[in-house]
Amino acid sequence: MKNLNLAVIASLLVLTVSPVLYSLSANAADKETVNSVATLRDHTPIMVQREPNAIPKVINKDIKQGRNYPMQPPVIPHTIRGYEVNKSNNKCMSCHSRHRTEKSQAPMVSVTHYMDRDGNFLAEMSPRRYFCNQCHVTQLDAKPLVENTFTDMHSLMKEKSKAEKH
C-alpha cells in the first residue's frame, strides 16, 4: 500500500513538472520565434534600452474631425495641456457647457452627458460623464504604433453598395 502511494505521488509529480521543464527548454531553444512577435519595443532585446520616440504634436487647428464609426466619441481638436479635470473642476466645461457655448462658439456637450444610467435627464452633467478624457482624446500628428487595417464604416458601406449593384 505504501509503495502504491509513493508510485502515485511520483507519477503526479512527473506529470506536473515535465510540462514546465519542456516549455522552458522549448522557449530557450526557440527564442527567435518568441522574439518575432510584433511589439511596441519593435524587436529590441529586453536588456537593451531603445531611444524613445519623439513626442507627437497635438493637432491644434480647432477643426472638427470626422468620426470612423457610429457612436465614436469626437476627438479633441485642440491642445488641453494644463486643463484641470478633477472632482472639483472641469476646464472643458468653461467652453463646452450649455451656458458658455454661445460666447465660446465651442460645440455643446451631447445631451447624453446629462443623462443618468437609467436614461433620466439631470440638471447638471452626469458624474459618469464628468471626466472627459475617459472617452475623448486629443488628435495627434503621429503614425500608428502598429500596423492597422481598420476601415471606417462609411467606406465599408460604399463597398457593400457597389458589390450589390454588380
C-alpha positions, 0 to 999 in steps of 0.5 A, a space after each residue: 500500500 505504501 509503495 502504491 502511494 509513493 508510485 502515485 505521488 511520483 507519477 503526479 509529480 512527473 506529470 506536473 513538472 515535465 510540462 514546465 521543464 519542456 516549455 522552458 527548454 522549448 522557449 530557450 531553444 526557440 527564442 527567435 520565434 518568441 522574439 518575432 512577435 510584433 511589439 511596441 519595443 519593435 524587436 529590441 532585446 529586453 536588456 537593451 534600452 531603445 531611444 524613445 520616440 519623439 513626442 507627437 504634436 497635438 493637432 491644434 487647428 480647432 477643426 472638427 474631425 470626422 468620426 470612423 464609426 457610429 457612436 465614436 466619441 469626437 476627438 479633441 481638436 485642440 491642445 488641453 495641456 494644463 486643463 484641470 479635470 478633477 472632482 472639483 473642476 472641469 476646464 472643458 466645461 468653461 467652453 463646452 457647457 450649455 451656458 458658455 457655448 454661445 460666447 465660446 462658439 465651442 460645440 455643446 456637450 451631447 445631451 447624453 452627458 446629462 443623462 443618468 444610467 437609467 436614461 433620466 435627464 439631470 440638471 447638471 452633467 452626469 458624474 459618469 460623464 464628468 471626466 472627459 478624457 475617459 472617452 475623448 482624446 486629443 488628435 495627434 500628428 503621429 503614425 500608428 504604433 502598429 500596423 492597422 487595417 481598420 476601415 471606417 464604416 462609411 467606406 465599408 458601406 460604399 463597398 457593400 453598395 457597389 458589390 450589390 449593384 454588380 
